[in-house]
Amino acid sequence: MASYAGYDFDGTDWQAVEFALEATDDEHPDRWYSYPLLGSNHHLKVHLAQAVGGNEASVHVAGASSPELLLRADTLIAAFATRHVA
C-alpha cells in the first residue's frame, strides 16, 4: 500500500507498526492501531489489530480516493489473507 500511496516505507515504519501491534485487539474497535501513509500520490490510513491469542492480524485501509486504489487495497489484503477451514 505504501508504494501505491507514494510513501517510502522503511525500517523505522516497520518498527513502529510492530511495536504498536502488540497492544491491539481486533475484537475491540478502540484497540486498533492506525498508521498514516502520507505519500506523494495518496493519503491513506492503515488500521491494524491482532487477534489476541493468535498470530493473525486484521487490516483495513481508509482513504482510497479512487475505485482503482480501493480495488488494489482489497486485492493486497486478500492476497495476504489466511483462511482457516474447519
N, C-alpha and C positions, 0 to 999 in steps of 0.2 A: 504494500500500500504506500509505503514511503516513496518508492520510485514513481508511482503514478501521481503522487502529490507534488513531486519535485523536491522532496525533502531528503537531505543527506543523513540518513540514519546510521549512527556509528556505535562503537563500543560503549560509550557513556550512556547512550539511549538504551541499549540492551541492559546495562546495569541498573538503570533507574526502573525499567519495567520489571525486571526480575526481582528486585528488592521489594517493590510495591505490591507485586502479585501475591507475595506470601501472606499479606494481611487481608486478602479479598475472600469473598464467599458468594458464589453465583446464585445462591438461594435468597440473598438479601440485597435488594436494589441499592441500599445505602452503603454497601461494602464493595462496590465495583470500583475499579481504578480507571481513570480516563487519562489518555496520553495524546497531546496535540501533535499533529503532523502539519505544521505550517510551512508549506512548500511554495515554490515559485509557480506551480500550476494550480494547486487546490489547497484549501484549508480543511483538513479532516480531523476528527477526533475518534480515536480508537478506544473503546470501552472493553475492559478485560476483567475477568473474575475466575478464580479457580474453583473447582469442585472440592469441597472440604472432604478430606479422606481419600482423594483420588489424584490422578495425575493429569486430568483433563482441565482445559480452560475454555470458558465461553468468551466469544468475541462478538462485538457489534461495532460497526463503523458508521459514524454520523457525519453529515456534511457533504455527502456525494451530490454534487451540483448538476449532474447530468445523468441521463439513463445509462449511458455507456460506462461511466465511472461506477455507478451503482451495480451494474452487471459484473464489472471487474472485481469489485469488492466481494460480492456474493460468490463469484467463481473461486476466488482465492480462499475464502473461508471454507467453502465446500471441498476444495481440493485437499486441504489440510485437516479436514474433519475426520474423526474416527467414529465409526458406527459400531455399536455393540449389539449383536443379535443373540437373543437367548435361545 
